[in-house]
Amino acid sequence: MNGLFTMLCAYGRSWIDFWNHFWFEKRAADTLAVMRILVGSMLVYTHLVWTFELPVFFGQAGVLSTEYRGLFQWDPSYRWSHFEWFPSSAWLWGSHFAGLLVLLMFMLGWLTRVTGILSFLLVVSYANRATGAQFGLDQINAFLCLYLAMSDCGRAYSIDAWWRGQRGRGVVASTVMNNIATRLIQLHLCVVYLFAGLGKLQGAYWWNGEAIWGALASYEYQSIDMTWIADQMWLVNLLTLTAVTWEVTYPFLVWPRLTRPIVLLMAVAVHLGIGLFMGMLTFGLIMIYGNLAFIEPRFFRCCCGAVRTGQPLQRGDSGTEIGKAC
C-alpha cells in the first residue's frame, strides 16, 4: 500500500513539474521580438488601408450604422469602439493617424509596454466599429497583439533595448511572461487549427476530396489561374485530404520534436498557397507569423548573430532548433 501511495505521489509530482516547466520557466524574448516586428508591420499595413475609406466605415454617417452593428452583436454595450465618441471628422482623422503612430511604435519596440496595450485596444476598437467588414485576418491580428502586449517582447530587437544598452543598463531578456505569452499563442493556434479542421469534416466536399477545386475555381478568390488542375483530379484529391488531415492533427503533431518541423513546413506551404493562389496574402502571412511561436528563441539569436558578424550559421548553432520541442 505504501508503495502504491509513493508511486501516485511521484506521478503527481511529475505532472506538477511538467505544468510548472510548461508555463513558468523563463524564456528569452527573441522569438516574440521577431513576431512583434512582423505582426506589428501587418497591423500598420491593415490599419493604414482603412485610411482610403475611413469616413465610409468609421464615420457617424458611414455605411455601418450603430443599428446595423446591433444586428451582429449579442450585446452591443460590451462591444465598445472609440470611434463612437468623436463629434466631428477632425477627431476621426486625428485619432486614426495617432493610432497608426502607436502601431508603428509598437512594431519598432518604442515604449513597448505601453504601446503594446494601446495597440491591442486599437485593434479591438477598429474591429468592433467595422462589424461586418472584418475577416479572419482581423481576428488573428487581435489575439496575436494581445499576447505580444502581455509579454516582454520589447526586451530584444527594439528601440527600448537599444536605449537601455546606451544608458548602460543591462537588459534581462528572459522572463516568465515571455513563456506564458508564447504558450498562449501556441495553444490558441492549436484550437484554431483543430476547429477549422473539424469544421471542414462536416462538409462532403472535404470527404470526397473536391474542396480544393472549389476554392481554386472560384473567381471571387482566384488570383492565379489554376483551372488546369481540373484535368488532374488525383492531385486535387491529394491536396484536399492532405490539408484537412494536417489541420486536424496539428494540435497533436506540432509538439513532439520529431514531427514539429514537418508541421511547421506544412503551415508555410499551406498559407503561402492560400496567399498566392486565393488572393489572401495578408491572411497567409499572419498565420505564418503566428506559427513562429513554436520556434526556439535561440534560433533567431543565432540568425541575428550570423547577420551581425557576417559568418554562416554552424550546424550545431541552430540547425535543430526548429525541431526542438518546448
C-alpha positions as CSV (number, residue, x, y, z in Angstrom):
1,M,0.0,0.0,0.0
2,N,2.8,2.4,0.8
3,G,4.4,1.5,-2.5
4,L,1.3,2.5,-4.4
5,F,1.0,5.7,-2.4
6,T,4.6,6.6,-3.2
7,M,4.1,5.8,-6.9
8,L,1.0,8.0,-7.0
9,C,2.8,10.9,-5.3
10,A,5.7,10.6,-7.7
11,Y,3.3,10.6,-10.6
12,G,1.5,13.7,-9.3
13,R,4.8,15.5,-8.7
14,S,5.9,14.7,-12.3
15,W,2.7,16.4,-13.6
16,I,3.2,19.4,-11.3
17,D,6.8,19.7,-12.5
18,F,5.6,19.5,-16.1
19,W,3.0,22.1,-15.5
20,N,5.5,24.5,-13.9
21,H,8.0,23.9,-16.6
22,F,5.4,24.4,-19.4
23,W,4.1,27.7,-18.1
24,F,6.5,29.2,-15.6
25,E,10.1,28.7,-16.8
26,K,11.8,31.8,-18.1
27,R,12.0,32.3,-21.9
28,A,14.1,34.7,-23.9
29,A,12.4,37.4,-25.9
30,D,14.0,36.8,-29.3
31,T,11.1,34.8,-30.9
32,L,8.4,37.2,-29.5
33,A,10.5,40.2,-30.6
34,V,10.7,38.9,-34.2
35,M,6.9,38.3,-34.0
36,R,6.4,41.8,-32.7
37,I,8.2,43.3,-35.7
38,L,6.3,41.1,-38.2
39,V,2.9,41.3,-36.6
40,G,3.3,45.0,-35.9
41,S,4.1,45.6,-39.6
42,M,0.9,43.7,-40.5
43,L,-1.1,45.9,-38.0
44,V,0.4,49.1,-39.5
45,Y,-0.5,47.9,-43.1
46,T,-4.0,46.7,-42.4
47,H,-4.9,49.8,-40.5
48,L,-3.2,52.1,-43.0
49,V,-5.5,50.6,-45.7
50,W,-8.5,52.0,-43.7
51,T,-7.3,55.5,-44.5
52,F,-8.6,55.3,-48.1
53,E,-12.2,54.8,-46.9
54,L,-12.1,56.0,-43.3
55,P,-15.3,58.1,-43.2
56,V,-17.2,55.4,-45.1
57,F,-16.6,52.7,-42.5
58,F,-15.9,54.7,-39.3
59,G,-17.7,58.0,-39.6
60,Q,-21.1,58.7,-38.0
61,A,-22.8,58.9,-41.4
62,G,-20.9,55.9,-42.8
63,V,-22.4,52.7,-44.1
64,L,-22.0,50.8,-40.8
65,S,-24.5,52.5,-38.5
66,T,-25.0,51.6,-34.8
67,E,-28.3,49.9,-35.6
68,Y,-26.5,47.7,-38.2
69,R,-23.8,46.7,-35.8
70,G,-26.5,45.7,-33.2
71,L,-27.8,43.1,-35.6
72,F,-24.4,41.3,-35.4
73,Q,-23.7,41.7,-31.7
74,W,-25.5,39.9,-28.9
75,D,-24.9,42.8,-26.5
76,P,-23.5,45.9,-28.2
77,S,-22.9,47.6,-24.9
78,Y,-19.8,45.3,-24.5
79,R,-18.5,46.0,-28.0
80,W,-17.1,49.5,-27.4
81,S,-15.3,51.5,-30.1
82,H,-13.6,54.8,-29.5
83,F,-14.8,56.0,-32.9
84,E,-18.3,56.4,-31.4
85,W,-17.1,59.3,-29.2
86,F,-16.0,61.7,-31.9
87,P,-18.2,64.8,-32.6
88,S,-16.5,65.6,-35.9
89,S,-14.4,64.2,-38.7
90,A,-11.4,66.1,-37.5
91,W,-11.4,63.9,-34.3
92,L,-11.8,60.9,-36.5
93,W,-8.8,61.6,-38.7
94,G,-6.7,62.7,-35.7
95,S,-7.4,59.5,-33.8
96,H,-6.7,57.4,-36.9
97,F,-3.2,58.9,-37.5
98,A,-2.4,58.8,-33.8
99,G,-3.4,55.2,-33.8
100,L,-1.1,54.5,-36.8
101,L,1.8,56.1,-34.9
102,V,1.1,53.9,-31.9
103,L,1.1,50.8,-34.0
104,L,4.4,51.9,-35.7
105,M,6.0,52.5,-32.2
106,F,4.9,49.0,-31.1
107,M,6.4,47.5,-34.2
108,L,9.7,49.3,-33.6
109,G,9.7,48.5,-29.9
110,W,9.4,52.0,-28.6
111,L,7.8,52.3,-25.2
112,T,6.7,48.7,-25.9
113,R,4.9,48.0,-22.7
114,V,2.5,51.0,-23.2
115,T,2.2,50.9,-27.0
116,G,1.5,47.1,-26.9
117,I,-1.6,47.6,-24.7
118,L,-2.7,50.6,-26.7
119,S,-2.2,48.6,-30.0
120,F,-4.5,45.8,-28.7
121,L,-7.2,48.3,-27.7
122,L,-6.9,50.0,-31.1
123,V,-7.2,46.7,-33.0
124,V,-10.3,45.7,-31.0
125,S,-11.8,49.2,-31.4
126,Y,-11.4,49.1,-35.2
127,A,-12.8,45.6,-35.4
128,N,-15.9,46.5,-33.3
129,R,-16.7,49.6,-35.3
130,A,-16.2,47.8,-38.6
131,T,-18.5,44.9,-37.8
132,G,-19.5,43.1,-41.0
133,A,-16.3,44.3,-42.8
134,Q,-13.8,42.3,-40.8
135,F,-12.3,38.9,-41.7
136,G,-10.2,36.2,-40.2
137,L,-7.1,38.4,-40.6
138,D,-8.5,40.9,-38.1
139,Q,-9.2,38.1,-35.5
140,I,-5.7,36.7,-35.8
141,N,-4.3,40.2,-35.6
142,A,-6.2,40.8,-32.4
143,F,-5.2,37.7,-30.4
144,L,-1.5,37.9,-31.5
145,C,-1.4,41.5,-30.5
146,L,-3.0,40.7,-27.1
147,Y,-0.4,38.0,-26.2
148,L,2.5,40.1,-27.5
149,A,1.3,43.0,-25.4
150,M,1.3,40.7,-22.3
151,S,4.9,39.6,-23.0
152,D,8.2,41.4,-22.6
153,C,8.8,41.4,-26.4
154,G,10.4,44.8,-26.2
155,R,13.5,43.4,-24.5
156,A,15.1,42.4,-27.8
157,Y,15.4,43.9,-31.3
158,S,13.7,47.1,-30.2
159,I,14.4,50.8,-29.6
160,D,13.8,50.1,-25.9
161,A,16.5,47.5,-25.7
162,W,18.9,49.8,-27.7
163,W,18.2,52.7,-25.4
164,R,18.8,50.6,-22.2
165,G,22.1,49.5,-23.7
166,Q,23.1,53.0,-24.5
167,R,22.4,54.0,-20.9
168,G,24.5,51.1,-19.5
169,R,21.5,49.3,-18.1
170,G,21.6,45.5,-18.7
171,V,18.5,44.0,-20.3
172,V,17.3,40.7,-18.9
173,A,15.5,39.3,-21.9
174,S,14.4,36.0,-20.3
175,T,11.2,36.4,-18.3
176,V,8.3,34.2,-17.2
177,M,5.8,36.4,-19.0
178,N,7.6,35.7,-22.3
179,N,6.9,32.0,-21.7
180,I,3.3,32.5,-20.7
181,A,2.6,34.6,-23.8
182,T,4.3,32.0,-26.0
183,R,2.3,29.2,-24.6
184,L,-0.9,31.1,-25.0
185,I,-0.1,31.8,-28.7
186,Q,0.8,28.1,-29.2
187,L,-2.4,26.8,-27.6
188,H,-4.6,29.3,-29.3
189,L,-3.2,28.3,-32.7
190,C,-3.9,24.6,-31.8
191,V,-7.5,25.5,-31.0
192,V,-7.8,27.5,-34.3
193,Y,-6.5,24.7,-36.5
194,L,-8.4,21.9,-34.7
195,F,-11.8,23.5,-35.0
196,A,-11.0,24.7,-38.6
197,G,-10.3,21.1,-39.5
198,L,-13.3,19.7,-37.6
199,G,-15.5,22.2,-39.4
200,K,-14.2,21.1,-42.7
201,L,-15.0,17.5,-41.9
202,Q,-18.7,18.4,-41.7
203,G,-18.6,19.2,-45.5
204,A,-19.0,16.4,-48.0
205,Y,-16.5,18.1,-50.4
206,W,-13.7,17.6,-48.0
207,W,-14.5,13.9,-47.6
208,N,-14.7,13.2,-51.3
209,G,-11.5,15.3,-52.0
210,E,-13.0,18.0,-54.2
211,A,-12.9,21.0,-51.8
212,I,-9.6,22.4,-53.1
213,W,-11.0,22.5,-56.6
214,G,-14.0,24.5,-55.4
215,A,-11.6,27.1,-53.9
216,L,-9.3,27.3,-56.8
217,A,-12.1,27.6,-59.4
218,S,-13.8,30.5,-57.6
219,Y,-13.3,33.7,-59.5
220,E,-14.0,35.6,-56.2
221,Y,-10.8,34.4,-54.7
222,Q,-8.7,33.3,-57.7
223,S,-5.5,35.3,-58.1
224,I,-3.7,32.8,-60.3
225,D,-5.4,30.7,-62.9
226,M,-5.4,27.1,-61.6
227,T,-8.3,25.8,-63.7
228,W,-5.8,23.4,-65.4
229,I,-5.9,21.3,-62.2
230,A,-9.4,20.1,-63.2
231,D,-7.6,17.6,-65.5
232,Q,-5.6,16.3,-62.6
233,M,-8.2,15.3,-60.1
234,W,-5.9,12.9,-58.3
235,L,-3.8,16.0,-57.4
236,V,-6.9,17.8,-56.2
237,N,-7.9,14.8,-54.0
238,L,-4.3,14.6,-52.6
239,L,-4.2,18.3,-51.7
240,T,-7.6,18.3,-50.2
241,L,-7.1,15.3,-48.0
242,T,-3.6,16.4,-47.0
243,A,-4.8,19.9,-46.0
244,V,-7.7,18.7,-43.8
245,T,-5.5,16.0,-42.2
246,W,-2.8,18.5,-41.4
247,E,-5.3,20.8,-39.7
248,V,-6.9,18.1,-37.6
249,T,-3.6,16.6,-36.5
250,Y,-1.8,20.0,-36.0
251,P,-2.6,20.2,-32.2
252,F,-1.1,16.8,-31.6
253,L,1.9,16.7,-34.0
254,V,3.2,20.2,-33.5
255,W,4.6,19.5,-30.0
256,P,6.9,16.4,-30.5
257,R,10.4,17.2,-31.6
258,L,10.3,14.7,-34.4
259,T,7.1,15.9,-36.2
260,R,7.3,19.6,-35.4
261,P,9.4,20.6,-38.5
262,I,7.1,18.8,-40.8
263,V,4.0,20.5,-39.3
264,L,5.6,24.0,-39.5
265,L,6.8,23.5,-43.1
266,M,3.3,22.4,-44.0
267,A,2.0,25.6,-42.3
268,V,4.3,27.7,-44.5
269,A,3.2,25.7,-47.7
270,V,-0.5,25.8,-46.9
271,H,-0.6,29.5,-46.0
272,L,1.6,30.6,-48.8
273,G,-0.6,28.7,-51.1
274,I,-3.7,30.4,-49.8
275,G,-1.9,33.8,-50.2
276,L,-0.6,33.2,-53.7
277,F,-3.5,31.3,-55.3
278,M,-6.5,32.6,-53.4
279,G,-5.6,36.3,-53.2
280,M,-5.4,36.3,-49.4
281,L,-1.7,37.1,-48.9
282,T,-2.1,39.1,-45.7
283,F,-4.0,36.2,-44.0
284,G,-1.5,33.7,-45.2
285,L,1.4,35.8,-43.8
286,I,-0.2,36.5,-40.4
287,M,-0.7,32.7,-39.9
288,I,2.9,32.1,-40.7
289,Y,3.9,34.8,-38.3
290,G,1.8,33.1,-35.6
291,N,3.5,29.8,-36.2
292,L,6.9,31.3,-35.4
293,A,5.9,30.9,-31.7
294,F,6.9,27.3,-32.0
295,I,10.5,28.2,-32.9
296,E,13.0,28.4,-30.1
297,P,14.4,31.9,-29.3
298,R,18.0,30.6,-29.7
299,F,17.3,30.1,-33.4
300,F,16.6,33.8,-34.0
301,R,19.5,34.8,-31.8
302,C,21.9,32.6,-33.8
303,C,20.5,34.0,-37.1
304,C,20.8,37.6,-35.9
305,G,24.3,36.9,-34.6
306,A,25.3,35.4,-38.0
307,V,23.9,38.5,-39.8
308,R,25.9,40.9,-37.5
309,T,29.2,39.0,-37.8
310,G,28.8,38.0,-41.4
311,Q,29.6,34.4,-40.5
312,P,27.5,31.5,-41.8
313,L,25.4,29.5,-39.3
314,Q,27.1,26.5,-37.9
315,R,25.1,23.2,-37.8
316,G,25.3,23.0,-34.0
317,D,24.1,26.5,-33.5
318,S,20.6,26.4,-34.8
319,G,20.1,23.6,-37.2
320,T,18.0,21.6,-34.8
321,E,16.1,24.5,-33.1
322,I,13.1,24.4,-35.3
323,G,12.5,20.8,-34.5
324,K,13.1,21.0,-30.7
325,A,10.0,20.5,-28.6
326,C,9.4,23.2,-26.0
